[in-house]
Amino acid sequence: MSKTLKLGLMTPILDSYDVFQAIDFAVANGFQSLEVAAWPKLPAGQKPSRRYADVSQIDADRALTEGASYYQPIVDYAAQKGVELASLVYCDNPLVNPTAVEHLKKLLRVASKMGIPVVTTFVGRDQFKTVEENFDKLFVPVWKPLVELAEEQGVKIAIENCPMLFTNDQWPGGQNLMTTPANWRRAFELIPSPNLQLCYDPSHFIWQMIDPIAPIFEFADRLAAAHAKDIILRRDKLQQVGIMATPLQWMQPVIPGHGDVPWAKFFEALYAVNFTGTVALEFEDKTFEGDDAVTHNAIRAAKRHLDQFVV
């Protein structure tokens, strides 16, 4: 295991690739690790509930039913190519969706079998209840058994701090509870296990008007993973609609280097706290989507920007 951080790629943007092709793409473009999409397979004809929610480059059901005959070739190919399988990613809303809980259980078992140390996800939230109601009534009953399973399997669960509050269907509270330092403290008080960790995305703090750097130092022992995505605040639009408007009216996800995240300070902080996990490029810039060649060039441009901060 590397003693310093690694620059990786989240694979959902490679939604037309299988896992072997994603590994090849990582090698060809200098990524050291992958955060591999592992959503459930959807029935034929069913549309995904949200963006990328039908990308399944590692099939949990096959991994559990077929065993090593399915997953060992993936593990071996990644090792042969020198690419770390850093985590499995599946983001849903376990606090209101029991099927998401069951899929997370599968992923924890699959990650353990494959030697993948982290499962990245959302903690979820009932968007129509307050933060306090979510913590008091929902959080522990759902998440304590999941964390206990993670402990049993020797896998960390990394919760991303995305509020999942972008459009009217996610109003008023958003669909993810662990989005701020205050909420992190509460969650870790209720479930203090070291297997409950964070996937730190500084871009979500930018639009929440939270310092994107300071929490790295307070929660250094909880950082299992990080995402590299950028956000640009459209302050001209903010002046027209205000912060009470749905956020996509006044902010825009962009590739790293095109937004407001202070990347030099971000990486400086990660090095200062001896972070040795993966910073995975998360691509959600619609400006460069719709054409694979354009998207792939934008991925390369984002990586070039991030490379200047990686030692």
DAFEN-V909650 format. One line per field, one symbol per residue. ss: DSSP state (@ for helix, = for strand, . for the rest). Layout:
ss->???
This chain:
ss->.....=====@@@@....@@@@@@@@@@....======.................=...@@@@@@@.@@@@@@@@@@@@@@..======........@@@@@@@@@@@@@@@@@...====.........@@@@@@@@@@@@@@@@@@@@@@@..=====.......@@@..........@@@@@@@@@@.....======@@@@@@@.....@@@@@.@@@======.====.@@@@@@@.....@@@.====........@@@@@@@@@@.....====....@@@...@@@@@@@@@@@@@@@@....
